[in-house]
Amino acid sequence: MENDEIKKMYEWIRSRVALGDGDTVTIIFDEPTAEDFAAQGFGEETVALTLGSGWWSEMATDIVETPDYAEPGESAEQILGYARDVVVEYVRKRLYT
């Protein structure tokens, strides 16, 4: 994968991470399917390198568990930013060469 494609992918995945509703801060990850990747113009190689990898489910879990590791007093927006950063860290670590 080219660096531009990797960046496009993690930006798209980050956009699927959102705050949940309620009194406590929760993170929702609208986990994409292979069809979602294809609709965004990503090929089979990208699907294999992400959804087909063992790290994908670990990343999805870490995203939604982000509030568990936040410091007291951090805003919902800060925690959302941390959750979105999880995506970037996982993708960069696994896909950049």
Secondary structure as GFF3:
##gff-version 3
##sequence-region A 1 97
A	DSSP	alpha_helix	3	14	.	.	.	ID=ss1
A	DSSP	beta_strand	17	19	.	.	.	ID=ss2
A	DSSP	beta_strand	27	29	.	.	.	ID=ss3
A	DSSP	alpha_helix	34	39	.	.	.	ID=ss4
A	DSSP	alpha_helix	44	49	.	.	.	ID=ss5
A	DSSP	alpha_helix	54	64	.	.	.	ID=ss6
A	DSSP	three_ten_helix	66	69	.	.	.	ID=ss7
A	DSSP	alpha_helix	76	95	.	.	.	ID=ss8
###
